[in-house]
Amino acid sequence: MSDASSSVSCEIAVPNAQGMHARPVMRFVDVASTFSASVNVTNLSGRNERVDGKSAMEMMLLEAVQGSVLRIEANGDDAKPAIEALSSLVESGFSDGLSANTGDP
């Protein structure tokens, strides 16, 4: 019943003011890594470079600032739920509602 040819993609703009800095990248990678589907991300507003959505180092190369349009692609058995979870995460601003002064040392 495995359908490895299942491929789903979406395009979504980065809403948070800080863009995809380290914390949002790590959240994205953490969520992407919970799925068996491969995840690739392209910054359509940047160099159009396609990177592995499960690699923090590669995701940082996207240089995605606020307003950047990302194409998120997933391939594999759970591609659809992966895209749903990742697009929700991006839409939420990576749940990054914390200000820079939240008591961090």
C-alpha positions in Angstrom: 0.0 0.0 0.0 3.1 2.2 -0.1 2.8 5.0 -2.6 6.3 6.5 -2.7 5.3 8.6 -5.8 3.0 10.7 -3.6 4.1 14.3 -4.1 2.5 17.4 -2.6 3.7 21.0 -2.6 2.6 24.5 -1.6 3.8 28.0 -1.8 3.7 30.3 1.2 5.1 33.6 2.3 7.2 34.0 5.5 5.1 36.2 7.7 7.3 36.9 10.7 9.3 40.0 10.9 12.6 38.2 11.7 12.2 35.8 8.7 13.7 32.3 9.1 16.4 32.9 11.6 17.8 30.0 13.7 14.7 29.4 15.9 12.2 29.1 13.1 14.6 27.0 11.0 15.0 24.6 13.9 11.2 24.4 14.5 10.7 23.7 10.7 13.4 21.0 10.7 11.9 19.4 13.9 8.5 19.2 12.3 9.8 18.0 8.9 11.8 15.3 10.6 8.7 13.8 12.2 7.6 12.6 8.7 9.0 9.9 6.6 8.4 11.9 3.4 11.4 13.8 1.9 11.0 17.6 2.3 12.6 20.1 0.0 12.2 23.9 0.2 12.9 26.6 -2.4 13.0 30.3 -1.7 11.3 31.6 -4.8 12.1 35.1 -3.8 15.8 34.3 -3.5 18.2 32.3 -5.5 15.7 29.6 -6.3 18.1 27.1 -4.6 16.4 23.9 -3.5 17.4 22.6 -0.1 16.7 19.7 2.2 13.9 20.7 4.7 15.3 18.3 7.3 18.7 20.0 7.4 19.1 23.1 9.5 22.4 24.0 7.8 20.7 23.9 4.4 17.6 25.7 5.5 19.7 28.6 6.8 21.1 28.9 3.2 17.6 30.0 2.1 18.1 33.4 3.6 14.3 33.7 3.8 13.3 37.1 5.1 9.8 38.4 5.9 7.8 38.2 2.7 9.9 35.6 1.0 7.8 33.0 -0.9 8.8 29.5 -0.1 7.9 26.4 -2.1 7.6 23.4 0.2 7.6 20.0 -1.5 7.1 16.6 0.2 7.5 13.2 -1.5 6.4 10.0 0.2 3.7 8.2 2.0 2.9 11.0 4.4 3.6 13.9 2.0 0.1 15.5 2.5 0.2 15.6 6.3 3.8 16.9 6.1 2.8 19.8 3.9 -0.2 20.5 6.0 1.9 20.6 9.2 4.7 22.7 7.7 2.5 25.2 6.0 0.6 25.7 9.2 3.9 26.2 11.0 5.0 28.9 8.5 1.5 30.6 8.5 1.7 30.8 12.3 5.0 32.7 12.1 6.7 29.6 13.4 4.8 30.2 16.6 7.6 32.8 17.1 5.4 35.3 19.0 8.1 35.9 21.6 9.8 39.2 21.6 13.6 39.5 21.8 13.3 40.4 25.5 11.6 37.4 27.0 14.1 36.8 29.8 16.7 35.0 27.8 20.1 35.6 29.3 
